[in-house]
Amino acid sequence: MSGSAEPGNAEPDSAEPGSAEPEGPAAAAFAFANGFVNVVATLPTGARIATAGRCGGMSYASLDHLRAGVPVPHWPARLFAPGRVPPDGHLVADLLQRRQLDSFRSWSALRFLTWSVLPDEDRPPLTGVRSLTWAEVPSVLRSLHAGRPVVLGLVVARGVLRSGDNHQVVAHRADRDASGRLRLHVLDPNHPGEDVTLVPAPDGWVGSDGRRWRGFFRHAYASRRPPELPGASRRPSAAVRAGDALGLLHVWSGRALAAHGTAAVVAPGPVTAWTVAAADDPGTRRDEEAAGRRLGDGDRVRLTRTGTGQRLTLAPSGPALAPDAEDVWRVDVEGGEPWRAGSRVRLVHAGTGRALRVERGRPDRLPVGTGEADDRAWWTVAERPSP
């Protein structure tokens, strides 16, 4: 993206807080909270329970990325408004659904049921949740002191019918607070970007978010190499300028605008670079003179696949790529604002008034079409296009 500043205007995001790629546990935290609609998970015994969102999938996926040393794909909640999470069919939502189901295929998942019906205190012959939790602590601490984060199953339910209220987090560090109490630092899917801690209390364990838990167990976890998925820009305030080469992500599906032969598609990656040229006055030098100026709502542009000279056009068969195409696309920025890297935009074909949108298709690539300017017509700028 162009780094020049508009004359008389300092670039507002040249050192935007949070724009650098995160490191450590912060890199493994998703940028949206666990607001998924309940799903039904099947335990190894065949028992089925309703879960409060996808905390298990988010925890497993976070730990996958933490172990691999790669950040999770960046998809902030604001991109999914009026919802707050990626919809089903989005690459990240589907990943979290798969890992959610994986989190219930281990035998330790049975504890979400068995511990929910146990008493807090020991009642011989029954061992209570508090004693069982303290029996888990040495193993958890050994792993954390060795630099190996673990998934914890947090138990709050009192009865099988409420077992879906239990929770999963990733513990990544242990220390002592000012009073000397043990303190566990966790990545909590319900609190993205926060350092949530758990400390023991007389009635169980209490989180820094105020939640109280009866206890926890070390949840069995089998690592998977996380897929390389595209993510949105980490510099949401960065101005988009004429002449920029950028990747375009389809918000509804999480896939990047690309080409399959001459057809326009969206695919999981790599992220194709598109050069955005102002289309002020075709056939004159004004396109070149406009390079570097900020773009905003209502501006007209041409999209060229960087390095190939192929432009996005609307063919009889649908959106396609063709050399020397003169098609112009109007940029409709949500809220009528300037176009920034974190904006949601629609690309509307100037000749037909139809928006660039995506239909259902093969998982590896979805066809791009034009039509109604609905939720399937939102686009945003990618974190970075592939070289």
N, C-alpha and C positions, 0 to 999 in steps of 0.2 A: 504494500500500500504506500502511496506517496507520503513522504515525510515532510513536505514543504508546508509552510503556513500561509494562510490567506493574507495578502497585504494588509497591514494595519490591524491584524488579528492574530494573536498568539494561538497556536494549536492547543486546544483545551485538554487534550489527552496525551500529550507527548510523554508524560510520566504518570499515566493513569494508575491509581492505586489498584493493586490486584491484577495488573495486566500481565505480569510475569507468570510463567508456568509454575504452579505450586509444587512444593517438594514435601517429602515425608508423608505423614498421615493425612495432611490437608489435601494432598494430591489424590487421595483415595475417597474423598467425600463428594458425593453427588451434589449438584447445585440446586436441587429441589428436595422438599420434604416428602416423606412417605404419605402421600395423599391418595394412593390407589384405592379403587373400589375393592371390597373384600373378595378374595378368591377362595376356592375350596381346595385344600391339600389332602392327599391321601398318605397316611402313615404306612410303614412296612407291614403292619398287621391288617391293613385294609380299612382301618377306621378313617373316617373323613371328618375334617374340622374346617370351620371357616376362620380365616386369618384376617387380622386387622391390617390390610394392605399387603405390602411386599417387603417387610423389614428383613425377612430372611434372605430374599433375593438380593436386596441392596447390601446387606452385610457380607454375604458370600462374594458378590461381585467386587465390593470394596477391598476385601482381603485378597481376591485374585489379583487386582491391580497393585495393591501394596506389595505383595510378594514378587510380582513381575517388575516392580520399579517403574511403572508407567502410570500416568494420571488417568483418571476416569474421563470419558468424553464430557465436555462442558455443555450442559443444556440447562440454562437458568429457567426457573419456574415462570417468569414473566412471558416467555415465548409461547406458553401454552394457554394463556388467558382465553376464555374465562376459567378454564381448568388450571390446575397447578402442577400437573405431571404429564409426561409424554403419553399420548393415547396408545391403546393397543394397535399394533401394526407398525409402531415406531421401533427402530432398531434397538434403542435402549430399553424401552418398555418390554419388548419381547425377550431381551437378554435377562432382565430382572425376573420375568415370569419363569424362565427356564431355571434360573438359579434358586428361585423361591421353591420350586418343586423339588430341586435337588436337596434343599435344606431339610426337607421332610422325608427324605429317603434313607436317612441314617437311623440306626437304632437309638441313638441318644435323643432323637426327636420324640420318642415315646415318653420322655420325662415331662414334656409339656402337658401330657395327660396325667401321668401317675403322680407327679408332684402337685398338681392342681387339687388332688383329693386328699393329700396328706395334711396332717396338722402342722402348725408352726413349731410347737415344742414336741419333744419326744414323748410318746405315749406307748410304752412297751405293750406289745412287741413292735410298734411302729416307730421308726426314726423320723423325726420331724424335719421340715424343710431347712430350718436354721442349722441344725447339725449336719445335714447333707451338704449344705452350701459351704460350711467351713471345711468340710472334708475335700471339697473341690479346690479350695484356695491355694494350697501348696503347688499343685500341678499348674494352675494358672500363673502363679508368680514365677515358677521356674521358666516357663516359656517366655514370659515378658522380660525377665532379666536376661534371657539369652537372645533377646531381640526378635522373638517370634510372636507376633500378634495372634490372638485367638478369638473365635466367635463365642459369645456368651448367650445362653438362653436365660432370659430374665422371667421370673415367675411371679405373677400377681394374682392369678385366678384362684378361686375357691370353688372348685367343681368343674367337671368335664365340660358342661355346657358353656362355661366362660373361658375355656382354655385358649380360645382365639384372642383373648386380651393379653396373653403373654407376648413377649417381645424378644428380638434378637439385635445384638450390637457387636461391634468389634472392639475388644480391649487391646490397646497398643502400648500402654505404659502404666507402671505402678510406682507410687512414691508415698510419702507421708505428709499429711497436712500440718499446720502449725501446732496442733494439739498432739501430734504423734500418731493420729489414726491412719490406718491403711487407706489409700486412695487409688482407685482405678480410673484411668483416663480412657474414654471410649469414643468411638465414632458411632453416633446415634442417628439412624436414618430419619428420625423425627425432628432433628435439629441440625440441618446442614450448616457447615462452617463453624460450629461451636465446639469448644472443648468441654464436653460433658464429663462429669466425674461421678463416681459412686463411692460412698463411704458407709461403713457399718453403723447401724443404729440399734437401739434396744429391741425394736420390733421388726428388724430385717436390714434392708439397705436403702439408702436415700440418695437420689440423684441431685446434682446441682440445679436441675430443672424443676425440682420440687416433687418429682414422682417418687413414690415409695414402692419397694419391691420386697416380696417375701424372701426371695433368695435367687440364686442363679446356679447354673451348671456349665461346665465346659462342653460346648456343643461339638460333635464330630464334624470335621470339615475335610473335604477332598478338593485340593486346588485344581483349577483349570487355567490354561493360558487364556487371558482375556482377548477377545477379538479386537482388531484395530478398527474402531468405529469413528466416523467423523464427529466433530464437535463444533459448537458455535464459537464465535470470536470471544476471547477473554478481554478485549478492549472495546466494550460496548459503546463508549462515547466517541470512538475514532470516526472522523468524518470520512465518508466515501466521496471520492473525487473522480472527475472525468480522467480517464487514462489509467486508473487503478486496475491491477490484475488481482482478482479475488475469486474465491470459491463461493458457490451459492448452494445453500442447503435448504431442502424442502422440510419445513417445520413439522408437518403432520407425519412424515415417514422417517425423518432423520437421515435421508439419503442425499447424495450430492448430484447436482445437475451435471450430466456427462453425455457422451455420445456412444451409440452402438451402431457402427457403420455410419450412416448418414442420419439415423433417427436420434432424436433427443430422448434421453431416458434419465432416471435417477438411479444411482447405484451406491452400494455401501462404501465404495472407495476404489482407487485413490481419488482424492478431491481434485477435479479438473479446474484449472485456472481460466477465468473468463476476463477479457479486457473490456471495461465499460467505457464506451466512447460517447460523448455528448453528440446528439443528432440535431443540432440547432438549425443547420442549413445545408442539406445534402448537396454535394457537388461543389462546395466552396472550401476555402481554407478554414472556415470557422470551427469545424470539428477539431482541427489541430490547435487552433488558438484557444479553444475552450479547455484543453487538457490542463488538469490541475485545479480547476474550479470545483467548489463543493456542489454536490448534487442534492436535490431535495424532492419533496412531494410535487408531482406533476411534471418533472423533467422527463425529456424524451431521450432515449439512449439506443445504441446498437450494442449487441453482445457478440464478441468475437472470441472464439476459442484460441487462447493465447498460444502463439507460436505456429499456428496452422493457417491463419487467414480465413477460416471457416466461420461464417456468421450464423446466428440463430435466426431461422426464418419460419414462416408458417406455410408449409406445403399443403397440397390437397389431402395428403395422408396424415397431416398433423405437424407439430413442431419438428424441425429437422435442421441440419447444418448444410450450408451451401456457400461456396466462395462467391464473393461480390454481391451477396444478398443485401438488399437495401431496407429490409424490414426495420421498423422503428417500434420500440416498446416504451410505453409510459410507465414511470415509476410512481406507484401509489403508496406513500409511506403512511403507516398507521398514525393517526392523530394529525396528519397534515404537516409533519415536522420535517426538518432536514434529514437526509438519509445518513444514518450512522451504522456502524458495524453491528450494533445490538438491536437495530430496528427490525420490525416485521414489515415486509413490503410485498406488494403484489405487482407483477409485471404484466401489463395489459397491452395486447397487440393494438397498435394505433389504428390499423386499417379495419379491424373487425370489432374492437371493443371487448374482446374476449380475453380472460385472464389465463396466464400460464398456470396449469394445475396438474395434479398427478392422480392417476386412476390405479385400481388394483391390478396386479400382474404377478410375474414371477418374483420370488423372494430376492434373487440376485439383481434384478433390474425391473423397475416399474416404468410403464410407458408415460410419457408426458403428453398432455393434451391441452386444450383450451376450453374454457366454459365459464360457469358461474364463479364469481369472486367470493368463494366461501372459505371455510377453514382449510380446505385442501389447496388453496391458492396462496398461502403465506410462505415467504422465503426469508432467509436471513443469511448473513455473511459467515463463512466458515472460519474456524480458528486460523487455518493456513491452507493454501492449496498445495498439492504435491509438487515437488520439483519436476 
